[in-house]
Amino acid sequence: MTRTFPKFGYNPVTGAWNDSLSGDYCWSSVNFREAAPDVMTPITWSLAWVYINETTPLHFPGDHPPGGNIAGRLYFNLSLITSLYHVVGMDARQEKFGDLLGAVPPELNIPFLPFSPLVVIWNVLPGMIQDRLATRRDARQFAAYVDFLPNWVRAMRPRIQQCSDRKSLLMLWTGSLYPTIPRDYRMLRSVTTSLSASATRLNLDLAALVGEAEAQTLLSNLSGASGELESIGPLVGLAKVKEGSMSQAEYIERYGHRGPHEAELFAPTPGEDPGWLDRQLAQFDRSGVDVSDLLAKQRDEFAAAWSRFQARFPNRYNAFRRRMERVKAAAKNRELFRSEWIREKRLIRQFLLQVDKVTRIGEDIFFLTVDEMVAFLAGDSAPLNSVFARRAMYQRYCTLPPYPAIIYGSFDPFEWAADPGRRSDYYDARQIKTASPSSTIKGFSGAAGCVEGIVRRIDRVEDGDQLQPGEILVTTVTNIGWTPLFPRLAAIVTDIGATLSHAAIVARELGIPAVVGCGNATMLLKTGDRVRVDGKRGTIERLQVS
């Protein structure tokens, strides 16, 4: 089914976006929040819409939206996936426990959409076959494409700068820039799917044999001896700059496009700020930790864990090591492609800034959709009439705290934010009041280890200078922009995350205890609390409240 943007929940006049009003659905941001943690402008949302609706061969029964925008934030329609699993006799809570569901409390019942098995098979099975074939094709083409993309981006930069009128901008967009977007989204979907499928199953199989904590150690060292994993790349790069083996210019070219807000086109690229790298180096110095020593120590732990596995399961060792090598390769591919994909998104930002330079439209360009931008370059200025209202709505959304990871039913973000008893893990419109959160904080084991320490509760990486060495970071979610803070941590606790989340991967690589996907930790813990973080059990115990 071909959809036309915007199909659901969007008022282009007022700028209000709320797909929770489009049907009786359960929504999840668990698999999106790390990549897109911010409120989206219309231009960013319209490109995310392409990813959700146009880069998958899957066709779901009925006219149900596969994903949507709830008050500016990206969500996945969880009702669809749970209903499809139910039809074929599978439990999505077990199959997708961390990636899509997070720490969903047992009392949150997700009703199933009325799909018949025949309708599901007729609509979904052909797309699943096409998707599997496309993923295999992308795997064969990956190496060549990931070599091509950065070179293409470098070649496009001067071409954008040379555009001096609307016609040349429009030709460049329609002829060169936009055609790459669906193809890149398809590759991103493929490398993400490949890693998720292999790593999730390996994690479950290892945990069944040796326990969850040992499984996390066996799944560490994804970067290998060379540290070649983009999640920790900015941190390793800072160490190289300090020791003189990488120049500042080389660092900015390699990592200047990466940051905490990289998915939002309205957000400046870190490398655009001439003082950005100096601040990164200053933060790095505050950790007082040798990153090479952390990585080496964890590699030793990794090797020792696999030696223990070989001693206990000699007949299974070779098969599991081969599976681990496939997971390691898939992780590197996902992270490498995500980095190059972000480089391309930053190229799109450069294009939008050039549109402003040519047309004098200013920041209004970020409050048009892609289709409206094309119309504007073709001479239609009518979409600009709604920009003022859209910006006002965007700014209102930006004043709100991050919404719950799971939302069921109609959700009013302003009413929710005004409720002093609100929960940050889930919202259920069927309840007059949500149940009081438990004092026990439980999540997923992100990285093994047990430590006691003082909480530092922050929402934005820009507040990272408040974080003192040896404190326990408690936040909603992390992404690559948070990586340089990790050596300073005694442990990390996040509301959102699973085995393959940024916080879990980086913590495992550096040997820092982590509990991820806690759901409501940021509502229960505050700066100054003393807690015990047990990465093995996935628990946080409050020892002293500040």
C-alpha positions in Angstrom: 0.0 0.0 0.0 1.4 3.4 -0.9 0.8 6.1 1.7 0.8 9.8 1.1 2.4 12.0 3.7 0.9 13.1 6.0 -1.7 10.3 6.4 -2.2 10.2 10.1 -2.4 12.6 13.1 -0.8 15.7 11.6 -2.3 19.2 11.4 -0.1 21.1 8.9 -1.7 24.4 9.9 -1.1 24.3 13.6 1.9 22.0 13.6 0.2 19.6 16.1 1.4 16.0 15.6 -0.3 13.3 17.6 -0.8 9.9 16.0 -1.9 8.5 19.4 -5.3 10.1 18.4 -5.5 8.1 15.2 -6.7 4.8 16.7 -6.7 2.4 19.7 -3.0 1.5 19.5 -0.1 0.8 21.8 3.0 2.7 20.8 6.7 2.1 21.6 9.6 4.5 21.2 12.1 1.9 22.7 13.6 1.1 19.3 13.7 4.7 18.2 14.6 6.9 21.2 18.4 6.3 21.1 18.6 7.2 17.4 16.1 10.1 17.6 16.0 11.4 21.2 14.7 14.9 20.3 11.5 16.5 19.3 11.5 16.5 15.5 11.0 19.5 13.1 8.7 18.8 10.1 11.6 18.4 7.7 13.1 15.7 10.0 9.8 14.0 10.6 9.0 13.8 6.9 12.3 12.0 6.2 11.6 9.6 9.2 8.2 9.0 7.6 10.0 7.7 4.5 11.9 5.2 6.6 8.8 4.0 8.3 6.5 3.8 5.3 8.5 3.5 2.1 11.6 1.4 2.8 10.0 -1.9 3.8 8.2 -4.4 1.6 6.0 -5.5 4.5 2.3 -4.7 4.0 0.2 -4.9 7.1 -3.5 -5.8 7.2 -5.8 -2.8 7.2 -4.9 0.8 7.1 -3.0 0.8 10.4 0.0 3.1 10.6 3.3 1.1 11.2 4.8 4.1 13.0 4.0 7.6 13.9 4.7 10.9 15.5 3.4 11.6 19.0 3.9 15.3 19.9 7.1 15.5 17.9 8.6 12.2 18.9 9.0 9.1 16.9 7.0 5.9 17.9 6.5 2.4 16.5 3.0 0.9 16.4 3.5 -1.9 18.9 -0.1 -3.2 18.4 0.8 -4.3 14.9 3.8 -6.4 15.8 2.2 -8.0 18.9 -1.0 -8.8 17.0 1.0 -10.4 14.1 3.0 -12.5 16.6 -0.2 -13.5 18.4 -1.8 -14.8 15.1 1.1 -17.2 14.5 1.1 -18.3 18.1 4.2 -16.4 19.4 4.6 -14.1 22.3 6.1 -10.7 21.4 7.1 -10.1 25.0 9.5 -13.0 24.8 10.7 -12.5 21.2 11.1 -8.8 21.3 11.5 -8.2 25.0 14.1 -5.4 24.9 14.2 -4.1 21.4 10.6 -3.0 21.1 9.0 -3.5 24.5 11.6 -2.4 27.0 10.6 -2.8 30.6 6.9 -3.2 30.0 5.2 -4.0 33.3 3.1 -7.2 33.4 0.0 -5.3 34.2 0.1 -3.4 30.9 -2.2 -5.5 28.7 -1.8 -4.9 24.9 -5.1 -5.8 23.2 -4.7 -7.6 19.8 -6.0 -6.2 16.6 -8.6 -8.5 15.0 -6.4 -10.1 12.3 -7.2 -13.5 10.9 -4.4 -15.9 10.1 -5.4 -16.0 6.4 -5.3 -12.2 6.1 -1.9 -12.0 7.9 -0.4 -14.7 5.6 -1.8 -13.1 2.5 -0.6 -9.6 3.4 2.6 -10.1 5.4 4.2 -13.3 4.2 5.2 -12.1 0.7 6.7 -9.0 2.2 8.7 -11.0 4.7 10.2 -13.1 1.9 11.0 -9.9 -0.1 12.6 -8.4 3.1 14.7 -11.5 3.7 15.9 -11.4 0.1 16.6 -7.7 0.2 18.6 -8.1 3.4 20.8 -10.8 1.8 21.3 -8.6 -1.3 22.3 -5.7 0.9 24.8 -7.9 2.8 26.5 -8.7 -0.5 26.6 -5.0 -1.5 27.5 -3.6 1.9 31.3 -3.3 1.5 31.1 -1.6 -1.8 28.3 0.7 -0.7 30.0 1.8 2.5 33.1 2.7 0.6 31.1 4.6 -2.0 29.0 6.7 0.4 31.6 8.9 2.2 33.3 9.6 -1.1 29.9 10.6 -2.6 29.2 12.9 0.4 32.6 14.6 -0.1 31.8 15.1 -3.8 28.4 16.6 -3.1 29.6 19.2 -0.6 31.0 21.6 -3.3 28.1 20.9 -5.6 25.7 22.2 -2.9 27.8 25.3 -2.4 27.7 26.0 -6.1 23.9 26.1 -6.2 23.0 29.8 -6.6 19.3 29.8 -7.4 16.2 27.8 -6.7 16.3 25.9 -10.0 19.8 24.5 -9.4 18.9 23.6 -5.9 15.7 21.8 -7.0 17.6 19.9 -9.7 20.3 18.8 -7.3 17.7 17.6 -4.7 15.5 15.7 -7.1 18.3 14.3 -9.3 21.0 13.5 -6.8 20.3 14.0 -3.1 16.8 12.6 -2.5 17.2 9.4 -4.6 19.9 8.1 -2.2 17.6 8.5 0.9 15.3 5.4 0.4 18.3 3.3 -0.6 20.3 4.3 2.5 17.2 3.7 4.7 16.9 0.2 3.2 20.5 -0.6 3.9 20.1 0.8 7.5 17.2 -1.5 8.0 19.1 -4.5 6.7 22.2 -4.0 8.8 20.0 -3.4 11.9 17.9 -6.4 11.3 20.9 -8.6 10.7 22.5 -7.6 14.0 19.3 -7.8 16.0 18.4 -11.3 14.8 21.9 -12.8 15.4 22.7 -11.1 18.7 19.3 -11.5 20.3 19.3 -15.2 19.7 23.0 -15.7 20.7 22.3 -13.7 24.0 19.4 -15.9 24.9 21.2 -19.1 24.1 24.3 -18.1 26.1 22.2 -16.9 29.0 20.4 -20.2 29.1 23.8 -22.0 29.4 25.9 -19.7 31.6 23.6 -17.1 33.1 22.8 -13.5 32.1 25.9 -11.9 33.6 28.4 -14.3 32.0 26.5 -14.0 28.7 27.1 -10.2 28.8 30.8 -10.7 29.2 30.9 -13.3 26.4 29.1 -10.7 24.2 31.6 -7.9 25.0 34.7 -6.9 23.0 32.7 -6.2 19.9 35.4 -3.7 18.9 38.1 -6.3 18.9 41.8 -5.6 19.5 41.8 -2.5 17.2 38.9 -0.8 18.9 37.1 -0.5 15.6 33.5 0.1 16.8 31.9 3.4 16.0 30.1 3.5 19.4 33.5 4.0 21.2 35.3 5.6 18.2 35.0 9.2 19.5 36.5 8.1 22.8 39.4 6.2 21.3 39.9 9.1 18.9 40.2 11.6 21.7 42.9 9.4 23.2 44.7 9.4 19.9 44.5 13.2 19.7 45.9 13.5 23.2 48.8 11.2 22.4 49.5 12.9 19.0 48.7 10.0 16.7 45.6 11.8 15.3 45.4 15.4 14.3 42.5 17.6 15.4 41.5 18.1 11.7 41.5 14.3 11.3 39.3 13.9 14.3 36.8 16.4 13.2 36.6 14.8 9.7 36.1 11.4 11.3 33.7 12.2 14.1 32.6 15.8 13.7 29.3 14.7 12.3 28.5 12.5 15.3 26.7 13.9 18.4 23.7 13.5 20.7 21.3 15.3 18.4 22.6 14.1 15.0 19.2 12.8 13.8 17.6 16.2 14.0 18.4 18.3 11.0 17.6 21.5 12.9 20.4 20.8 15.3 23.9 22.1 14.4 26.5 19.5 13.6 29.1 19.4 16.4 31.9 20.0 13.9 30.3 23.3 13.0 31.3 24.7 16.4 35.0 25.7 16.4 35.2 25.2 20.2 33.6 21.7 20.2 36.7 19.6 20.1 38.5 21.6 22.8 35.5 21.0 25.1 35.6 17.3 24.3 39.3 17.1 25.1 38.7 19.0 28.4 36.0 16.5 29.3 38.2 13.7 28.4 41.0 14.9 30.7 38.5 15.1 33.6 38.0 11.3 33.6 41.6 10.6 34.7 41.3 7.1 33.1 43.4 5.5 30.5 41.0 4.3 27.9 43.5 1.8 26.5 43.8 0.2 29.9 40.0 -0.1 30.1 39.7 -1.8 26.7 42.7 -4.1 27.4 41.2 -5.2 30.7 37.9 -5.9 29.2 39.5 -7.9 26.4 41.2 -10.0 29.0 37.8 -10.6 30.8 36.3 -11.5 27.4 39.1 -14.1 26.7 38.8 -15.5 30.2 35.0 -15.9 29.8 35.4 -17.8 26.6 38.1 -20.0 28.1 35.6 -20.9 30.9 32.9 -21.6 28.3 35.3 -23.9 26.4 36.1 -25.8 29.5 32.4 -26.3 30.4 31.1 -26.9 26.8 34.0 -28.2 24.7 31.6 -29.6 22.1 29.7 -26.3 21.7 32.6 -23.9 21.8 33.5 -23.7 18.1 29.9 -23.3 17.0 29.3 -20.5 19.6 32.5 -18.7 18.7 31.6 -18.7 15.0 28.2 -17.2 16.0 30.0 -14.6 18.1 32.2 -13.6 15.2 29.1 -13.1 13.0 27.6 -10.9 15.7 30.8 -8.9 16.0 30.9 -8.4 12.2 27.2 -7.5 12.2 27.8 -5.0 15.0 30.7 -3.3 13.2 28.6 -3.1 10.0 25.6 -1.6 11.7 27.7 1.0 13.5 29.8 1.8 10.5 26.8 2.3 8.2 25.0 4.3 10.8 28.0 6.7 11.0 28.1 7.1 7.2 24.3 7.5 7.1 24.5 10.3 9.7 27.2 11.9 7.5 24.7 12.0 4.7 22.0 13.4 7.0 24.4 16.2 7.9 24.9 16.7 4.1 21.1 17.3 3.9 21.4 19.9 6.6 24.1 21.6 4.5 21.7 21.6 1.6 18.9 23.1 3.7 21.3 25.8 4.9 22.1 26.5 1.2 18.4 26.9 0.5 18.3 29.5 3.2 21.4 31.3 1.8 19.8 31.4 -1.7 16.2 32.2 -0.7 16.7 34.1 2.6 14.0 31.9 4.1 16.0 31.5 7.4 15.3 28.7 9.8 11.8 28.4 8.4 13.1 25.8 6.0 13.3 23.3 8.8 9.5 23.7 9.5 8.5 22.6 6.0 8.1 19.0 5.0 10.2 17.6 2.2 7.3 17.9 -0.3 6.7 21.5 0.8 10.4 22.3 0.4 10.3 21.0 -3.2 7.1 23.0 -3.9 8.8 26.1 -2.4 11.9 25.7 -4.6 9.5 25.4 -7.6 7.9 28.7 -6.7 5.1 27.9 -4.3 5.4 30.0 -1.1 2.0 29.0 0.3 3.5 26.5 2.8 5.3 29.3 4.6 2.0 30.6 5.9 1.9 27.9 8.5 5.5 28.1 9.6 4.9 30.5 12.5 2.3 28.2 14.2 4.5 25.1 13.6 7.5 26.7 15.2 5.4 27.8 18.2 4.1 24.2 18.6 7.6 22.8 18.2 8.9 25.0 20.9 6.0 24.0 23.2 6.9 20.3 22.7 10.5 21.0 23.4 9.6 22.3 26.9 8.2 18.9 27.9 10.1 16.1 29.5 10.7 12.9 27.4 7.4 11.1 27.1 6.8 7.5 28.3 8.5 4.8 26.2 5.2 3.0 25.9 1.9 4.8 25.3 -1.5 3.1 25.0 -4.4 5.1 23.7 -5.0 8.8 23.3 -2.1 10.8 24.9 -2.1 14.5 25.8 1.5 15.4 26.4 0.7 18.6 28.2 -1.8 17.0 30.6 0.7 14.2 31.3 3.6 16.6 32.0 1.4 18.5 34.4 0.6 15.4 36.5 3.0 15.2 39.5 2.4 11.5 39.7 3.2 10.7 36.1 5.2 7.7 35.1 8.0 7.9 32.5 8.0 4.2 31.6 4.4 3.8 30.3 1.1 5.6 29.9 -2.2 3.8 29.7 -5.2 5.9 28.8 -7.6 3.1 30.1 -6.5 3.9 33.7 -7.8 7.0 35.5 -4.6 7.1 37.4 -1.4 5.0 36.8 -0.4 2.7 39.5 2.2 4.0 42.0 5.7 2.9 40.8 7.5 0.2 42.8 10.4 1.1 45.0 12.3 -1.8 43.3 14.1 -0.7 40.2 14.6 -3.5 37.7 16.0 -3.4 34.2 18.1 -5.5 31.8 21.6 -6.5 32.5 23.6 -4.2 30.2 27.1 -5.0 31.6 28.1 -7.1 34.5 29.5 -5.8 37.7 28.3 -4.5 41.1 29.2 -1.1 42.5 27.9 1.4 45.1 28.0 5.1 44.5 26.3 8.5 44.2 23.7 9.2 41.6 24.1 12.0 39.1 20.8 12.4 37.3 21.0 14.4 34.1 18.8 14.6 31.0 21.1 16.2 28.5 24.7 15.4 27.5 25.2 19.2 27.5 25.0 18.9 31.3 27.8 16.3 31.4 30.2 18.8 33.1 28.2 18.2 36.3 29.2 14.6 36.3 32.0 13.9 38.8 34.4 11.0 38.4 33.1 7.9 40.1 29.5 8.9 40.1 26.6 6.8 38.7 24.9 8.3 35.7 21.1 8.0 35.6 19.4 9.2 32.4 16.7 8.4 30.0 18.8 7.1 27.1 22.3 7.6 25.7 23.7 7.6 22.2 27.2 8.2 20.7 27.2 11.8 21.9 27.5 10.5 25.4 30.4 8.2 24.8 33.2 10.6 26.0 31.5 10.7 29.5 31.7 6.9 30.1 35.3 6.7 31.4 34.2 9.0 34.2 31.4 6.6 35.4 31.3 4.1 38.1 28.1 2.7 36.5 25.2 3.7 34.2 21.5 3.3 34.6 19.0 4.2 31.8 15.2 4.2 31.4 15.5 2.9 27.8 17.7 0.2 26.3 18.4 -3.4 25.8 21.4 -5.7 25.0 22.2 -3.8 21.8 21.6 -0.3 23.0 24.4 2.2 23.1 24.8 2.3 26.9 25.0 -1.5 27.1 27.5 -1.9 24.3 29.9 0.9 25.4 29.6 -0.2 29.1 30.5 -3.8 28.1 33.5 -2.6 26.0 34.8 -0.5 28.9 33.9 -2.9 31.8 31.5 -0.4 33.4 28.4 -2.0 35.2 25.2 -1.0 33.5 21.5 -1.6 34.0 19.4 -0.5 31.0 15.8 -0.4 30.1 14.6 0.3 33.7 11.6 2.3 32.5 11.2 4.6 35.4 14.6 5.1 37.0 14.8 8.8 36.2 11.5 9.3 38.1 12.7 7.3 41.2 16.3 8.4 41.5 17.8 11.9 41.9 21.2 13.4 42.2 22.8 12.7 45.6 21.1 9.3 46.2 23.4 6.5 47.2 22.6 3.3 45.3 24.0 -0.2 44.5 24.0 -1.0 40.8 24.1 -4.7 40.1 24.7 -5.2 36.4 24.6 -9.0 36.8 21.0 -9.0 38.1 19.8 -5.9 36.4 18.8 -4.2 39.6 19.3 -0.9 41.4 19.0 -0.7 45.2 18.5 2.6 46.9 20.8 2.7 50.0 20.4 6.3 51.0 18.0 9.0 49.7 19.5 12.5 49.5 
